[in-house]
Amino acid sequence: MDALSELNVLSLVLSAVLVAMACVKSDWVRSWRESINPSAPDLPDSAFVAARVLFLSMAGVGVYLAVQGFGVSDDGSWSDGELTSAVRQTTDDLNGYTFQADDAGTPLAFPDYASLIEDKVLEHGGGDAPGYGVTVDPADTNTPAKASFTITADGTDTAFCTHLTRHRSKKDDYTPPGITGGEGTLTYQGYRLTASLEEGAC
């Protein structure tokens, strides 16, 4: 449980204590005061009414703040369901994803596979998931043609392993209009990805 959640729980506990205090009978309080200090002046009924109103008002504020705090805490972290849904949709998007690369094989549309996966997961996170907190760790054995990535997110222990395989796709080659290279027309090579997913870290 994070610090914000702990604070929210404490607020609910204090609110419950205030409600309990508001429910204490006035006769019991008078008897207790008299046992402590017999010469103390008697408390009027209006004092008990004012105290109950005050305690209940404070309890209401505490419950409201706790509910709002739980909402903020939920919006700031991923749930198992949110990450699972986002990763599955990301895998569907990447299965058949096409792109072009320069002569060195560097993709033109995105910096690297990890960044591409992270952007896709955040895109599919949904309205309740935060737009941050996703980690995509590449495997040590990755190559441009075949790579695996462990996907995790803040707020959940769930992890997924996404496998990407790059295939040459000549039909997806791209030749910018009016641009020629040193030996003729400049053409960026097209590639297509196949993607698969499994639960757990790679």
Secondary structure per residue as TSV (DSSP state, phi and psi in degrees):
chain	resnum	aa	ss	phi	psi
A	1	M	-	360.0	129.7
A	2	D	-	-79.4	173.1
A	3	A	H	-62.2	-38.1
A	4	L	H	-66.0	-41.4
A	5	S	H	-64.7	-40.9
A	6	E	H	-61.7	-40.1
A	7	L	H	-65.2	-37.9
A	8	N	H	-64.8	-42.4
A	9	V	H	-63.6	-42.2
A	10	L	H	-61.2	-38.5
A	11	S	H	-63.8	-40.1
A	12	L	H	-66.5	-39.8
A	13	V	H	-63.8	-45.1
A	14	L	H	-64.0	-36.8
A	15	S	H	-63.5	-41.0
A	16	A	H	-63.7	-38.5
A	17	V	H	-63.7	-41.9
A	18	L	H	-64.0	-39.3
A	19	V	H	-64.0	-42.0
A	20	A	H	-62.5	-40.3
A	21	M	H	-64.0	-36.9
A	22	A	H	-68.3	-22.3
A	23	C	T	-90.8	-4.9
A	24	V	S	-65.8	133.9
A	25	K	-	-70.7	141.6
A	26	S	H	-64.0	-34.3
A	27	D	H	-63.7	-37.9
A	28	W	H	-65.4	-40.7
A	29	V	H	-65.4	-43.5
A	30	R	H	-61.6	-43.3
A	31	S	H	-64.2	-40.4
A	32	W	H	-65.3	-43.4
A	33	R	H	-63.3	-38.7
A	34	E	H	-67.4	-34.5
A	35	S	H	-70.5	-29.2
A	36	I	H	-80.5	-45.6
A	37	N	-	-143.2	92.2
A	38	P	T	-60.6	-24.8
A	39	S	T	-89.5	0.6
A	40	A	S	-67.9	142.9
A	41	P	-	-67.5	148.2
A	42	D	-	-69.6	143.2
A	43	L	-	-87.1	134.8
A	44	P	-	-74.0	157.5
A	45	D	H	-59.7	-31.3
A	46	S	H	-63.5	-30.4
A	47	A	H	-67.1	-39.0
A	48	F	H	-68.4	-38.8
A	49	V	H	-62.1	-45.7
A	50	A	H	-62.7	-40.2
A	51	A	H	-65.1	-42.0
A	52	R	H	-63.3	-43.2
A	53	V	H	-60.8	-43.1
A	54	L	H	-63.8	-47.8
A	55	F	H	-62.3	-43.9
A	56	L	H	-67.7	-36.0
A	57	S	H	-64.4	-44.5
A	58	M	H	-64.3	-39.0
A	59	A	H	-64.4	-40.3
A	60	G	H	-62.4	-41.7
A	61	V	H	-64.1	-41.3
A	62	G	H	-62.6	-43.0
A	63	V	H	-64.8	-42.2
A	64	Y	H	-61.5	-46.1
A	65	L	H	-65.0	-36.2
A	66	A	H	-66.2	-43.0
A	67	V	H	-62.5	-44.1
A	68	Q	H	-63.3	-39.2
A	69	G	H	-65.1	-39.5
A	70	F	H	-64.6	-35.1
A	71	G	H	-64.8	-42.4
A	72	V	H	-65.0	-42.0
A	73	S	H	-62.8	-40.7
A	74	D	H	-67.1	-39.5
A	75	D	H	-68.6	-19.5
A	76	G	T	-95.3	2.0
A	77	S	S	-142.6	160.4
A	78	W	-	-92.7	144.1
A	79	S	-	-98.3	166.7
A	80	D	H	-58.4	-44.3
A	81	G	H	-65.9	-40.4
A	82	E	H	-63.3	-45.5
A	83	L	H	-68.0	-42.2
A	84	T	H	-59.3	-47.6
A	85	S	H	-63.1	-44.8
A	86	A	H	-64.9	-40.9
A	87	V	H	-69.1	-39.3
A	88	R	H	-65.1	-41.9
A	89	Q	H	-66.5	-36.0
A	90	T	H	-62.3	-44.1
A	91	T	H	-61.8	-41.5
A	92	D	H	-61.1	-41.8
A	93	D	H	-64.2	-39.9
A	94	L	H	-80.6	-17.4
A	95	N	T	-77.8	100.8
A	96	G	T	102.0	4.1
A	97	Y	-	-65.4	131.9
A	98	T	E	-112.1	149.8
A	99	F	E	-158.2	167.7
A	100	Q	E	-114.3	153.1
A	101	A	E	-134.6	157.8
A	102	D	-	-80.3	-173.5
A	103	D	T	-61.8	-25.4
A	104	A	T	-85.4	-2.3
A	105	G	-	86.5	7.9
A	106	T	-	-81.1	124.0
A	107	P	B	-60.0	144.7
A	108	L	S	-88.7	-27.6
A	109	A	S	-90.1	-15.4
A	110	F	S	-153.5	154.9
A	111	P	S	-66.2	-45.2
A	112	D	-	-162.9	172.2
A	113	Y	H	-62.2	-40.9
A	114	A	H	-60.3	-44.1
A	115	S	H	-64.7	-38.7
A	116	L	H	-62.6	-45.5
A	117	I	H	-63.4	-45.8
A	118	E	H	-59.5	-45.2
A	119	D	H	-60.5	-40.5
A	120	K	H	-67.9	-41.9
A	121	V	H	-63.1	-44.8
A	122	L	H	-63.5	-36.5
A	123	E	H	-63.5	-36.6
A	124	H	T	-97.0	10.8
A	125	G	S	-67.1	-26.0
A	126	G	-	89.1	173.2
A	127	G	S	-68.9	-29.0
A	128	D	S	-86.3	-17.6
A	129	A	S	-85.3	145.0
A	130	P	-	-70.2	157.3
A	131	G	S	-89.5	32.7
A	132	Y	-	-160.8	-179.1
A	133	G	-	88.6	9.6
A	134	V	E	-97.6	134.4
A	135	T	E	-118.7	130.8
A	136	V	E	-122.2	107.6
A	137	D	E	-102.3	120.7
A	138	P	E	-75.7	147.8
A	139	A	-	-73.2	153.6
A	140	D	T	-67.7	-22.5
A	141	T	T	-94.6	10.7
A	142	N	-	-64.6	145.1
A	143	T	-	-131.1	165.9
A	144	P	S	-58.6	-27.5
A	145	A	S	-88.7	-24.8
A	146	K	E	-149.9	125.8
A	147	A	E	-148.7	153.1
A	148	S	E	-129.9	147.9
A	149	F	E	-141.6	133.3
A	150	T	E	-90.8	126.9
A	151	I	E	-111.7	124.2
A	152	T	E	-134.1	171.2
A	153	A	E	-151.2	152.9
A	154	D	T	-63.4	135.1
A	155	G	T	99.9	-8.5
A	156	T	E	-144.2	147.7
A	157	D	E	-91.0	-1.1
A	158	T	E	-67.0	140.2
A	159	A	E	-137.0	151.0
A	160	F	E	-134.0	152.4
A	161	C	E	-116.7	118.1
A	162	T	E	-103.1	129.3
A	163	H	E	-107.9	129.8
A	164	L	E	-119.5	136.5
A	165	T	E	-127.1	129.3
A	166	R	E	-97.3	131.9
A	167	H	E	-121.5	142.2
A	168	R	E	-69.9	132.4
A	169	S	-	-133.7	92.2
A	170	K	G	-62.3	-29.4
A	171	K	G	-69.2	-14.7
A	172	D	G	-100.6	10.7
A	173	D	-	-59.7	151.5
A	174	Y	B	-132.2	127.6
A	175	T	-	-115.1	109.8
A	176	P	-	-61.1	135.0
A	177	P	T	-65.8	132.7
A	178	G	T	79.1	5.8
A	179	I	-	-111.5	128.9
A	180	T	E	-126.5	147.9
A	181	G	E	-93.0	-170.7
A	182	G	T	-67.4	-26.6
A	183	E	T	-116.2	24.9
A	184	G	E	129.5	-154.0
A	185	T	E	-69.6	135.6
A	186	L	-	-82.8	125.0
A	187	T	-	-129.0	128.9
A	188	Y	B	-89.2	132.3
A	189	Q	E	-72.3	138.2
A	190	G	E	-93.2	144.9
A	191	Y	E	-135.7	156.7
A	192	R	E	-131.6	139.7
A	193	L	E	-102.0	145.2
A	194	T	E	-114.2	140.3
A	195	A	E	-129.8	143.3
A	196	S	E	-139.2	162.2
A	197	L	E	-138.2	142.3
A	198	E	E	-142.4	151.8
A	199	E	E	-76.4	146.6
A	200	G	S	96.3	163.8
A	201	A	-	-70.3	155.3
A	202	C	-	-70.7	360.0
